[in-house]
Structure formats: structure tokens, C-alpha cells
Amino acid sequence: MSANEAFDLEIRDESIRLGQLLKLASLAEDGIHAKELISEGIVTVNGKVDTRRGAQIRPGDVVCVNGECVKVASQQ
């Protein structure tokens, strides 16, 4: 799945941590699973591997795990 096929995920704040986003988007079962995915280098942010669980993700960013992608959007 490419960024063009990503589904939108709205967040209420101006940013969200990567680990929290994975749980919110159901790309990870829980915090431990999110940590494992991130540390294994499976998670990409805007096409680049990111191994920082606390990375700040903002509206417009595209996060992918194993071919499933979400595009972060702000609630209006």
C-alpha cells in the first residue's frame, strides 16, 4: 500500500507519539507490540524507517507498517 492508498486517521492534538499512533490506528495490538515493531525497523514515517517510539507525528505524515499505511489528519 502506498501513501496514496493510506487511510486517514484524525488526531485531536497537534501531534502524537509514534507508539501511540500505532495503537490508535490498530497497527499494533498494544504498547509492547508497538515498541517491538519500531525497534525492528518495520515502521516508516514519510517513507523512512523511524526507530524512535516517541517521535512526534503531525498531520500530513504518513506512517506505514507491513504495507498498511495511515495518513495523519487533524480534527476540524
N, C-alpha and C positions, 0 to 999 in steps of 0.2 A: 504494500500500500504506500503510495507516495503522499506527499504533503497535500496534493490536490484532492486526495481521497480521504483525508483526515476528517474526523467528525469534530464539531465544535464543542468545547467544554467551557461553560461560563464560570468565572470565579468572581466573588463579591469584593475582594480587596484588589489592590493594585499589583500584587504579586503573590505567589505561593511557592513554597519549597518543593523541590523536585520529588522528594519522597512522599510528601502529602498529595501531590498531584497524581502520582501513580496509583495511590489508594483511591482517591476520589474518582478517577477515570476507570476504576476496576481493571487496571493493567497489572496491579499487584494485589494479592489477597490481603496482606497486612503489612505493617511496618518492617517486619523481619524479611518478608519476601521482597519488598521494595529495596531494602538495603542490599540484599543478595544480587538482585538484577543490576543495580547501579554499580556495585563493586566488580561484577563480572564483565562490565563494559558492554552490556547489551542495550543500554538506554542511550538514545541520541537526542540531542536538543538542537534543532535547526540544522540537522544533518551531521553533527559532530558528536562523538562519544563524550559523555559527561559523567565523571565518576564522583561528583560532589553531591551527596544526598541533600545538602542544604542549599544547593544552587537556587537562586531566585528566578522563577519562571514568570514571565509577564505576558499580557495579552499580545497576540501576534506570534508567539513562539509555538513551534511545532515539536512535540515530543513523541518519539516512536519507541516501541518495544516489540521485538519479534514481528515486525511488519504491521503492527497495529499502531495507528497514529492518531493523536488528538491535537487540535489547534486551540490554543487558549484564547478565550474571548472574555471581555469584561461584561458584567451585568449592566444593563442600561436602565 
